[in-house]
Amino acid sequence: MIRILKPGRSLDAKVEDAARVKASVEAVLADIQARGDAAVREYSQKFDHWNPPSFRLSQSEIDACFAALRPRDIEDIKFAQAQVRNFAHHQKAALRDIEVETLPGVVLGHRNIPIDTVGAYVPGGKYPLVASAHMAIVTAKVAGVRRIVACTPPFDGKPAPAVIVAMVLGGADEIHIVGGIQAIGAMAYGTESIPAVDFLVGPGNAYVAEAKRQVFGRVGIDLLAGPTETLVIADDSVDAEICATDLLGQAEHGPTSPAVFLTDSEALARATMAEIERLLAILPTAKVARQAWEDFGQVIVCDTTDELIAEADRIASEHVQVMTRDPDQFLARMKNYGALFLGPRTNVSYGDKVIGTNHTLPTLGAARYTGGLWVGKFLKTVTYQRVTTDAASAMIGEYCSRLCMLEGFAGHAEQANVRVRRYGGRNVPYGTAAE
């Protein structure tokens, strides 16, 4: 039996939140599409108090960001990017172009072609999210993307040096200090100073996710990566301190970040809730983490492993951390998650920052139908066909002719019939099926 010791925000409240966000984003995007840079500048001033002569960073501004960091900071960024780059190369190696003769004289194939221009959004309103630059930009470069336009909001009234350094080292071709809806709109529609892109990637708050949803179709998007979600699954093989630490470590992302604790031990559940209160008294980011925990945190107790797995799949969380005696059974049986972190030696923070897997992952239940950002998201798998003999063209043509007429497509059928006549020497009357 599943017991909820702490419920999160109600569904009705979430629906109301989403409606407010949707309406706000629609108005801002329409204005950006109509007025371009002028609208972007107004919203940048309104939302970020940022109105520079140019949103695009100059080389001297980039150099100043490098100078603002310690050498060790730069080396740490390089180390993290090396891990992301290495794993992305391994992923790309798993993809290959193919060409196969499926029937005598019929050759089919596909190619993996990189997207030409990508817009990489790196959030940074509350924290300078250095790691998001690695995930979007490094991975896109490994895929072979030709041009990357990067946008990030100002942090404390100026460009965040570490984020800018990460963008440059990752391979961004141009960097603009503009955030939120206005950044997404500018990259999707194009303005006088910010070029339109073909594909948008990167996480963000609810407004950024909604903006990406609304511009989808005009451009491609990686996924709807909204506020961070974490699900910790644990049994009594671990203690309350590590469970509480891992829940709050993700709740600090923002006041709307869900942190859910799922366990088969009510004693551990109650101890973890108590430990969360103790840690909130000393955590430097407690103001944000407490609001997230109080409004969106949940504690759920199950009786069996089957219930744990079923409930985890129902939640379909972005991050799922499994700290049980046998975490591998969750790897074998779970279907809905953005990323799994197996065993107490790893944690979501490793994946967020440095271990090498991509941290841009599905939220809001999207793990039911998609995985996270990876090198394959930047590649278009496109097909081609070649018929190399007259006999093959005539044979395929006969099947095609009959199937087209079955659907009532006489023009389609004639495309086949002309080849049956030309390459097969058969007399097929115009507008009929090849019998």
KEKE-912681 format. One record per residue (C-alpha): y, x, z; residue in one letter. Coordinates in steps of 0.2 Angstrom, whole numbers, plus 5000, padded with zeros to 4 digits. Each point is the difference from the previous one (the first is absolute). Layout:
<atoms>
Y	X	Z	A;
...
</atoms>
This chain:
<atoms>
5000	5000	5000	M;
5017	5006	4995	I;
5014	4999	5014	R;
5018	5004	4997	I;
5008	5008	5016	L;
5017	5002	4992	K;
5005	4990	4985	P;
5013	5007	4987	G;
5015	4991	4992	R;
4995	4982	4994	S;
4997	4996	4982	L;
5015	4988	4999	D;
5012	5014	5006	A;
4993	5012	4987	K;
5003	4987	4987	V;
5017	4998	5005	E;
5003	5018	5000	D;
4993	5002	4983	A;
5011	4986	4993	A;
5016	5008	5007	R;
4995	5017	4992	V;
4996	4992	4983	K;
5017	4991	4999	A;
5010	5016	5005	S;
4991	5011	4988	V;
5002	4988	4985	E;
5019	4999	5003	A;
5001	5019	5001	V;
4989	5004	4985	L;
5009	4987	4989	A;
5017	5008	5004	D;
4993	5018	4996	I;
4994	4994	4984	Q;
5016	4992	4995	A;
5012	5014	5007	R;
4991	5016	5000	G;
5007	5014	5010	D;
5014	4990	5007	A;
4988	4989	5009	A;
4989	5014	5006	V;
5015	5008	5007	R;
5006	4985	5009	E;
4982	4997	5008	Y;
4999	5018	5004	S;
5016	4999	5010	Q;
4995	4984	5008	K;
4982	5004	5005	F;
5001	5019	5002	D;
5018	5004	5003	H;
4999	5012	4985	W;
5012	5001	4986	N;
5000	5018	4993	P;
5009	5005	4983	P;
4982	5001	4992	S;
4984	4994	5007	F;
4991	5014	4990	R;
4998	5016	5010	L;
5008	5016	4992	S;
4991	5017	5001	Q;
5012	5006	5013	S;
4996	4985	5011	E;
4981	5003	4997	I;
5003	5019	5005	D;
5009	4994	5016	A;
4985	4990	5005	C;
4988	5015	4998	F;
5012	5010	5010	A;
5000	4987	5014	A;
4981	5002	5003	L;
4991	5014	5009	R;
4989	5011	4989	P;
4985	4993	5010	R;
5005	4982	4996	D;
5000	5004	4982	I;
4983	5009	5002	E;
4993	4984	5009	D;
5006	4989	4986	I;
4992	5012	4987	K;
4983	4999	5010	F;
5000	4981	5001	A;
5004	4999	4981	Q;
4986	5012	4996	A;
4988	4989	5009	Q;
5006	4984	4991	V;
5000	5010	4983	R;
4983	5007	5003	N;
4992	4982	5003	F;
5010	4993	4986	A;
4992	5013	4988	H;
4983	4996	5006	H;
5003	4981	4997	Q;
5007	5004	4983	K;
4984	5010	4996	A;
4990	4985	5003	A;
5009	4991	4986	L;
4996	5005	4982	R;
5003	4994	4983	D;
4984	4994	4991	I;
4994	4997	4982	E;
4983	4992	4997	V;
4991	4994	4984	E;
4995	4982	5007	T;
4991	4995	4983	L;
4997	5011	4984	P;
5017	5002	4993	G;
5010	4992	5014	V;
5010	5012	5011	V;
5009	4994	5016	L;
5010	5010	5012	G;
5013	5000	5013	H;
5014	5013	5005	R;
5009	5002	5016	N;
5019	5001	4996	I;
5013	5004	5013	P;
5014	4988	5002	I;
5016	5007	4993	D;
5014	4997	5013	T;
4997	4996	5018	V;
5012	4995	5014	G;
4995	5006	5017	A;
5007	4991	5015	Y;
5000	5010	5016	V;
5005	4989	5015	P;
5011	5008	5014	G;
5011	4988	5008	G;
4992	5002	5018	K;
4991	5016	4997	Y;
5001	5013	4986	P;
4983	4997	4993	L;
4997	5017	4993	V;
4981	4996	4997	A;
5004	4986	4988	S;
5008	5013	4988	A;
4983	5009	4999	H;
4990	4984	4997	M;
5010	4993	4986	A;
5007	5016	4991	I;
4987	5013	5002	V;
4986	4987	4995	T;
5010	4995	4985	A;
5003	5018	4994	K;
4981	5003	5001	V;
4997	4985	4989	A;
5012	5007	4987	G;
5015	4988	5002	V;
5014	5008	4989	R;
5015	4994	5010	R;
5002	4995	5018	I;
5016	4992	5007	V;
5000	5000	5019	A;
5011	4989	5011	C;
5002	5001	5019	T;
5013	4993	5012	P;
5011	5010	5010	P;
4995	5005	5017	F;
5013	5001	5014	D;
5014	4999	4987	G;
4994	5014	4988	K;
4985	5005	4990	P;
4985	5004	5011	A;
4997	5019	4996	P;
4981	5000	5003	A;
4997	4985	4988	V;
5011	5008	4987	I;
4990	5016	5001	V;
4984	4991	4999	A;
5006	4991	4984	M;
5005	5016	4992	V;
4984	5009	5004	L;
4990	4985	4995	G;
5008	5000	4983	G;
5013	4987	4999	A;
5011	5001	4985	D;
5015	4992	5007	E;
5004	4994	5017	I;
5012	4985	5005	H;
5005	4996	5018	I;
4999	4981	4999	V;
4988	4989	5010	G;
4993	4983	5002	G;
5001	4986	4988	I;
5014	5008	4991	Q;
4989	5016	4996	A;
4986	4989	4994	I;
5011	4989	4989	G;
5009	5015	4993	A;
4984	5009	4995	M;
4992	4984	4993	A;
5015	4994	4989	Y;
5010	5016	4998	G;
5018	5003	5003	T;
5014	5011	4993	E;
4994	5014	5011	S;
4982	4996	5005	I;
4988	4999	4986	P;
4987	4987	4998	A;
4982	5005	5003	V;
4983	4993	4994	D;
4991	5000	5017	F;
5006	4999	5018	L;
4991	5007	5015	V;
5002	5002	5018	G;
5000	4991	5017	P;
5014	4992	5009	G;
5005	4985	5011	N;
4998	4982	4996	A;
5016	5000	4989	Y;
4994	5014	4990	V;
4982	4993	4998	A;
5008	4983	4994	E;
5012	5009	4988	A;
4985	5008	4992	K;
4991	4984	4999	R;
5014	4992	4991	Q;
5003	5013	4987	V;
4981	5002	4996	F;
4998	4995	4982	G;
5017	5009	4996	R;
4991	5016	5006	V;
4983	5003	5007	G;
4998	5003	5019	I;
4987	5010	5010	D;
4997	4986	5013	L;
5010	4990	5013	L;
5001	5012	5013	A;
5010	4992	5014	G;
5002	5004	5019	P;
4986	5011	5007	T;
4984	4992	5006	E;
4987	5007	5011	T;
4983	4994	5007	L;
4991	5010	5013	V;
4982	4996	5002	I;
4992	5007	5016	A;
4986	4998	5012	D;
4998	5008	5017	D;
4995	5017	4993	S;
5019	5003	5001	V;
5013	4997	5013	D;
5016	4990	5001	A;
5012	5014	4999	E;
4994	5005	4982	I;
5000	4982	4994	C;
5017	4996	5007	A;
5007	5016	4993	T;
4993	4996	4983	D;
5007	4982	5000	L;
5018	5005	5005	L;
5000	5015	4988	G;
5001	4988	4986	Q;
5009	4986	5009	A;
5015	5012	5001	E;
5002	4999	4981	H;
5011	4984	5002	G;
5002	4984	5009	P;
4989	4990	4988	T;
4985	5012	5000	S;
4984	4991	5005	P;
4989	5010	5012	A;
4983	4992	5003	V;
4987	5005	5012	F;
4982	4994	4997	L;
4986	5004	5012	T;
4983	4994	5007	D;
5006	5005	5018	S;
5011	4988	5009	E;
5002	5013	5014	A;
5006	5013	4987	L;
5012	4987	4992	A;
5008	4996	5017	R;
5001	5018	5004	A;
5008	5004	4983	T;
5013	4986	5003	M;
5005	5008	5017	A;
5000	5017	4992	E;
5012	4994	4987	I;
5012	4994	5013	E;
4999	5017	5009	R;
5003	5010	4984	L;
5015	4989	4995	L;
5009	5005	5015	A;
5000	5018	4994	I;
4999	5000	4981	L;
5016	5005	4992	P;
4999	4987	4986	T;
4995	4986	5013	A;
5014	4989	4995	K;
4993	4997	4982	V;
4982	5002	5005	A;
5002	4987	5014	R;
5007	4987	4989	Q;
4986	5003	4987	A;
4987	4998	5014	W;
5007	4985	5008	E;
5003	4990	4984	D;
4986	5006	4988	F;
4987	5009	5012	G;
4984	4992	5002	Q;
4984	5003	5011	V;
4984	4992	4994	I;
4983	5001	5009	V;
4984	4998	4991	C;
4982	4999	5006	D;
4991	5009	4986	T;
5002	5014	4987	T;
4997	4986	4987	D;
5015	4991	5007	E;
5011	5016	5001	L;
4996	5003	4981	I;
5003	4982	4995	A;
5017	4999	5010	E;
5006	5017	4993	A;
4996	4994	4982	D;
5010	4984	5004	R;
5015	5009	5006	I;
4999	5012	4985	A;
5012	5013	5008	S;
5009	5014	4992	E;
4993	5013	5012	H;
4983	4998	5009	V;
4996	5012	5013	Q;
4982	5000	5006	V;
4995	5008	5017	M;
4983	4994	5004	T;
4983	5008	5003	R;
4995	4997	4982	D;
5016	4999	4989	P;
4990	5003	4984	D;
4993	4983	5000	Q;
5018	4994	4998	F;
5002	5011	4985	L;
4984	4993	4993	A;
5003	4982	5003	R;
5019	4997	5000	M;
5008	4994	4984	K;
5019	4996	5004	N;
5011	5014	5005	Y;
5013	5012	4994	G;
4993	5016	5008	A;
4986	5003	5013	L;
5002	5013	5014	F;
4983	5004	5007	L;
4997	5006	5017	G;
5012	5005	5014	P;
5003	5018	4993	R;
5010	4992	4985	T;
5014	4988	5001	N;
5013	4990	4989	V;
5013	5013	5003	S;
4990	5014	4992	Y;
4998	4989	4984	G;
5019	4995	5001	D;
5006	5018	5000	K;
4988	5014	4995	V;
4982	4998	4998	I;
5001	4997	4981	G;
4995	4982	4997	T;
5015	4989	4994	N;
5009	4990	5013	H;
5007	4986	4989	T;
4988	4986	5003	L;
4998	4981	4998	P;
5008	4989	5014	T;
5001	4981	5003	L;
4982	4998	4995	G;
5001	5008	4983	A;
4985	5011	5005	A;
4989	4985	4995	R;
5004	5004	4982	Y;
5007	5018	4998	T;
4999	5017	5007	G;
5015	5012	5003	G;
5010	5012	4990	L;
4990	5013	4992	W;
5001	5011	4984	V;
4992	4986	4990	G;
5014	4988	5003	K;
5011	5012	4989	F;
4988	4999	4986	L;
4998	4987	4986	K;
4982	4998	4995	T;
5001	4995	4982	V;
4986	4997	4987	T;
4998	5003	4982	Y;
4987	4996	4987	Q;
4994	5008	4984	R;
4987	4993	4987	V;
4993	5014	4990	T;
4988	4992	4987	T;
5001	4986	4988	D;
4984	4993	5007	A;
5007	4999	5018	A;
5016	4992	4995	S;
4990	4986	4990	A;
4988	4997	5014	M;
5013	4999	5013	I;
5011	4989	4988	G;
4986	4987	4999	E;
4999	4998	5018	Y;
5018	5000	5002	C;
5003	4987	4986	S;
4988	4987	5008	R;
5007	5003	5018	L;
5018	4998	4993	C;
4996	4983	4991	M;
4991	4994	5016	L;
5017	5001	5009	E;
5009	4993	4985	G;
5009	5016	4995	F;
4999	5000	4981	A;
5013	5014	4998	G;
4990	5011	5012	H;
4984	4996	4991	A;
5008	5005	4983	E;
5004	5017	5008	Q;
4981	5002	5002	A;
4996	4992	4983	N;
5010	5011	4989	V;
4990	5015	5007	R;
4984	4991	4998	V;
5004	4997	4982	R;
5007	5017	4997	R;
4988	5011	5010	Y;
4984	4989	4999	G;
5001	4993	4983	G;
4998	4982	5006	R;
5009	4985	4993	N;
5008	4991	5015	V;
5011	4986	4994	P;
5018	5000	5007	Y;
5002	4991	5017	G;
4981	4999	5004	T;
4988	5009	5011	A;
4989	5014	4994	A;
4983	4992	5001	E;
</atoms>
